[in-house]
Amino acid sequence: MASFDLREGADLSPLFGDRPNVNAVRQDERSAAARIRSKSSEECRAAGAARPLVTVAIPTFNRADLVEQCVRSVMEQTYPNIEILVSDNASSDETLKRLSAIDDKRLRVVTSQTNVGAIGNFNKCIDEARGDYFVLAADDNFYRPQFVEKCVRLIEIEPNLPIVLAAYDVLIVNEFSDNDRRVVPARLSKKLSTGVWQGTDILQEYLHGRISAQLLSSLVRTDILRRNGGYNPHPCASDEATWIPFLLEGRAGLVNEPCATYMVLRESVTEGFTADQRLSDLCAVMDELSDVAEEKIPDPALRARIQRLLTRYVAYMAAVNLVIYRRGGGRLPDAVRTLWSWRGLLGRCSLADFLTTWRLRSVSRIIFPSPVARWATKIGLDKIG
């Protein structure tokens, strides 16, 4: 597994190529982060009582290297009122030893004596959170120093926003061989700028595939998250099921710039859930979200448009799942048989849904032999969207 130095002073240019001013921006932000590192979350709250306390929660299991890097990236946040909560799921490696060596009063570590499962650990983070707002950061994510600050600025413009979303880049590690890495830049909205919008406006941009957004780069109100039952139990689509309902609560914030990085390891492409499991879970979640839209959106025309886009999103993700299957070594005849087996799940989608969402590059990644698709991706002929 590759290890990247994300500590103070580290050079991030190998991760982001020629993107300008990455290190210059971080240098400007570091001094602010250093000033608040010695304060506990309670002291931070007292220092800025009018500003919300934000819990950045990091669930982890047996990934000492990654969780330490994630914690150190969160430590550099320039926003002062922050709690860094790590929930260790009965790790047997050096996770607790590494974390105990970190000198930061904002860091709080809770442990489970037995493994409670991934979703159980996520929900433990929610139960333990002390913040008014909550960020669920996987231990393989890391953050730009002003992520929380930029989100809170929008909350201060319009207090009690249910959610603020920010965009994120994807760092793909060891995709074709050891030490390979490439960055897929965040998709940014061309329609919505940074600011406060109707949540349904942001949701439509997301369902059209025009912005990169997920729970890892979202601030959500902790009380609403608990009221909604915590982290959704559908393992293959739990992120969407957890954060999208917040956009149906009314107004929402959007930081239309990359503020986080999601790391994808080679093994995550070929291991884990099957394509059938992913699509089945997604369909169940889209049905749940359609029911929430029925309840929360009074305008019949807008409600119908959101429900139509939720269905179209299923068609889009069917293509994505087939691409993942092929890139993991699946044979084309098996991919065709898989698609045919999905006819019951995809019966909800119209021909227009497929024509709109199955882009040429996605179809080519499914049809071409895996070595050709991988070669095209490696030399930059293929762009993941």
N, C-alpha and C positions, 0 to 999 in steps of 0.2 A: 504494500500500500504506500502510495506516495505521501510524503509529509512536506507541508509548506510552512515556512516561517512567517507567521502573522503577528509576531510580537512587535512591540514598539521599536521603530527604527528600521523595520524590515522593508526590503525593496519589493514592491508589488508589481513592478513592470514585467517580470516574466509571466505573470498570470494574465495581464491585460494587454500585452503586446505594446503597440505604439500609442495606445490611448493617452492623450496629453494630460500632463499635470496631475497624474494620480498621486505621486509621492509628494508633490508640492502642496496639494490640498490636504493630504494627511499631516504634513508637517505643520501647517497652519492650525489644524484642529487638535493636535496632540497636547499642546500646552493646556488647553481648556480641560481635556480629559484628565491630565495629570493632577490638576488642582482639586478635582473632586474624588480622586481615587481613595483617599484616606477616610472618606466619610461613609458612615453606615447609611442604610436606606432610611432609617428613622431620622438621622441628622439631615439627610437630604430633604426629606419632607418638611422638617422644621425650617430649613433655610429658605424654602420657597413654598409656603403653605398654600398659595393660590394655584400652584401648578400641580398637575396630577402625578401621582406616583405610578411608575411603569414597571411592571414585572417582566423581565426577559427570562423565560423559563427554558431550560435545556435538559430534556430527558436523555439519558444515556445508558448504555450497557456494553461493557467490555470494549470501549474504544478510547482508551486513555489519551492517546496522541491527539485524536480529533477533538475530544471534548475540551482538552486544555487549550487548543488553538481557538476553538469557538469562544470559550470564556474570555480569553485574552482580547479577542476582537470586540467583544461586548464591553470589556473594561475601558475601551477607548472611546466609548460614547461621550459626546460633549454635553448631553443633557444631564443635569445633576440629580434629578429625583428618580433614581433607578434602583431596582432590586435585581440582582443576578441570582436566580434560583436554579440549582442543578438537582435533578432527581435521579439518583443512581439506582438502577434496577437490579440490585444484588450482583454487581460486577465481581468477577474473580481475578481481574488483572490489577494494574496499578492505578486505577481511576481515582480512588479515594486518597492515595498517597500523593498523586500529582496535584489534586485539588487542595489538599491541606497545606501544600507548599506555597499557594498563591496568597499574597498578602493584600487583601482588599476587603474592607469592612462591608462593602455592599454585597459580597458573595455569601450565599447561604446554601448549604448542601444538606439534602435530606436523603435518606437511604431506605430501601426496602430489604427486609431480611430474606425474603424469598422472591423469585421472579414473578411479577404480577402481569407480565405481557406488555407489549408496546402500548396498546391503547390504555391499559390500566395505568401505566406509568405517565402517559400524557394527562390522564384525568387526575392523577395525584398532583401533578404540577398545578393544575387548575385549582384543586382543593387547597393547596399550600400557598397560593399566591396572595400577597398582601397589597398588590397594586390596584389602582383604579382602572388601569388599562393593562392589557396582557399581550405578550408576544410569545408564540411557541416557536422556539429556534431548535431545529434538529442539530445534533452535535457535529454534523458535517457542513453546516452553514457558517458563513461569517459575514460581517457587516461593515459598511462604511461608517466612520465615526459620527456623522451627523444624521444617521437614519432616524433615531428616536426624536431628536431635536426638530427635524423638519416635519415629522408627523404631528408633534405636539403643537407646533405653530398653527396648524389648521384647527386643532381642537380649541386653541385659545381664541381664534377668530369666531368659531361657532361652538361654544361649550357643549359637552355631553354628546358629541358625535358618537354614534354606535361603533364606527369603524373608520380607520384611515388606512388606505392601501398604498404601498410603494412598489415600484417595479424591481425586478431582480435579474441579474445575469446568471447563466448556467456555466459552470466549469466542469468539463468532461475530462476525467482523469483515466489514464491507462486504457483508452478506448480500443486501440488496435495492438498496442504493445506496451511494455513497462516504460514509464516516464513520458508517455504521450500525454498531452493536455491541449485542450482548445477551449476557447470561451465563445459561447453563443450569446451575443449581446441581447439585452432586454428589449422586448417590443414595447415601444412607447406610443401612446395615443397621439394621433394627428388631429383629433377632434377636441379632446379635453386637455386643458392645461392643468398645471398644479393648482389646486383650489378645492372648494367645497361644491359638490354637485348633488343632484338627486341620485340616490343609490342605484336606481334603475338605469340611469344614463351610463354609469360606470359598468354595471352588469352587462349591458348590451355591448359595450366595447370589448369586454372580456369574452363573451360568448361568440363574438365575431372573430376572435383571435387577434385582436388589435393591441392588446396590452398583456404584459407578463405580470400576473398577480397570483399570489398564493398566501397561505397562512403564515409562512415563514417571514414575509415582508409586510405583515399587517399588524396594526394596533387595534385590538378590539376591547370593548368595555367588559370588564370582568363580571359585573353583575348580570349582564345579558347573556354572556357565555354560560354562566352557571344556570340561569333561568332556562336556557335552551337545552340543558342536560349535559353540558360539557362537550367533550370530543366525540364526534359521531362514530358509532361502532362499525360502520362499513369499512373494512380494512383497505380496499382498493380505491375508494373515492371519498375517504373520510375528510380530507382537507376541504374539498368543494362543499361537502355537506355541512361542514362546520362554519365556514366563513361567508358563504354566499347568502344565507338568511339575514346576515347583518345588513346587506345592501338593500334588503326589502323592508328595513325598519324606517326608511325615510332618507334624510340627508346623509352624505358620506364624504370623506376626504380622499383626495388622490394626490400623491406625490409622483408626478410624471417624470421620474428619472430613476436610474438604478441606484438602489440603496443597500442591496444585499447580494450575496452570491450563494447559489445552491450548487453543491458539489455532487456530481454523478460519477460513481465508480464503475469500472467495467463490469464487475460482478452483478451490479444492480440491474444491468440490462438483460442478463441471461438467467438470473436466479429470481426466486420469489414467486409471485403469483402468476398463474397462467393467463393467457389472453382471454379465455372464457371467463375466468373469475373477474378480471378487470372490467370487462364489458357488462357482465351481469350486475356487478356492484354499481357501476355507473348508471345503468338503467334504473335501478332501485332508487338511487339518490336523486336522479332527475325527476322521478315520479314524486318523491317527497318534496322537492323544491317546487314543483308545479302546484302541489297542494298548499304550500306556504304562500306562493304567489296568489292563489285563489283567495286566501284569507287576507293577505296584506295589501293587495293592490286594488283600490276601489274602481279605477278607470277600466272599463271592460276592454277597450281597444289596446291599452298598454298591457293589461294582463294577458290578453291573447297573444300579443307580440312577444312577451317574455316567455310564455309557455311554448310558443313556436320555436324560439331560439334554443330553449332547453332541449327540445327534440332534435333540432339540427346539430346541436353539440354532440349528441350521441353518434350521429353519422360521422362527424369529424374525428371523434375519439376511436371509432372503429378503424379508421385508416391509420391513426397513430399506433394503435395496438398491433395491427398487422405489420407496420414498419418495425416496431420493437421486436416482434416475433421473428421477422426475416433477418434483422441485424444480429439476433442472438443465434443464428445458424439454422433457423427453420426452413424447410424446403418449400418451394413455390406450390407444388401440388397439395401439400398439407395446409398451406395458407389459404388456398382456394376452398378446400374442404372445411376449414375453420369458418371462412366467410359464409359458406352455405349453411353451416350449422347455426349461424347467428340469425337466420332468416326470421325466426320468431321474435327475437329481441329487436331486430331492425325493421320489423314490419310497421312500426310507428312512423318511420321516416319516409318522406316522399322522394321521388326522383330528383326534385329540385334541391333537396337537402344534400344529396350525394354530389350532384353537379356543382353545387356551390362550394362544398367543403373538400372534396377530393381533388386536391391540386395536382398538377402534372408531376411535380417533384415527389409528392407522396406516392403516387401511383408507380412512378419509375423505381422508387426504392423497394416497392413490393414486387414488381415484375422482374427487375434485373437480378441476376445471380448475386448472392451475398458478397463474393469477392469484388465484383464490379461496383456494387453500391458502396462498399467500404473504401475502395480505392478513390471513388469520386468524392466521397466525404473527406478523406484524408488530404487530398490535394486542393480542396476548396471548391470543387465544381458543384457540390451539393450544399445547400444551406438549410439548416433545420429551422422551421418556422413554427 
